[in-house]
């Protein structure tokens, strides 16, 4: 499903993917690998483009400076398009099951079309079309949350990858402003802190997902009013793009 940002042209930077250094806290075992997502031996989710990783390290240091009791916790980063397809299909199947529908519904059925439309608000189409790559397949997007220094994840008022309005970054803003729900106020403050730290280092936030940030991809260009994005999709067969 075409998004507004898919109309943005791409410059196709040759900047390599770099594996995360030890100071970046990654949530392991990786959630999608645990589901059986086909990364293979040559691919790792813990990679980003060199310039994006540099900005993540800046965000990590900034959080330490302003809230030393917290740390960033990375849930997911780079996805080969085959992994994007696996998770896109898996999420559609799970949404069907949650609604009591047969996952093998005819492609033209209204019920399936509604579910695909809903899932597509959160999961980019796993297309090989170079003009509209999935953000995570570019190495420019990252999913992350906040944790305590000991690694314990903070409650953000909704799980990463949850399909629904509660995942919107400012879902709890009204409650927080009116102080009529202390939990909602805490959740909104935490989401706002995460956004502040990431935006400080140049990232933009996905409009439907409190956990998703990117730099250099089409979403970033669209949100930043840039004329073009830097990054197209990277496949692990393109060894010149990957520094392990």
PyMOL commands that set and color helices and strands:
alter all, ss='L'
color gray80, all
select helices_A, chain A and resi 4-7+31-35+50-66+81-98+110-119+135-138+165-167+173-178+182-200+218-224+239-241
alter helices_A, ss='H'
color red, helices_A
select strands_A, chain A and resi 9-10+17-19+47-49+70-76+141-148+204-205+212-214+228-229+242-243
alter strands_A, ss='S'
color yellow, strands_A
deselect
rebuild
show_as cartoon
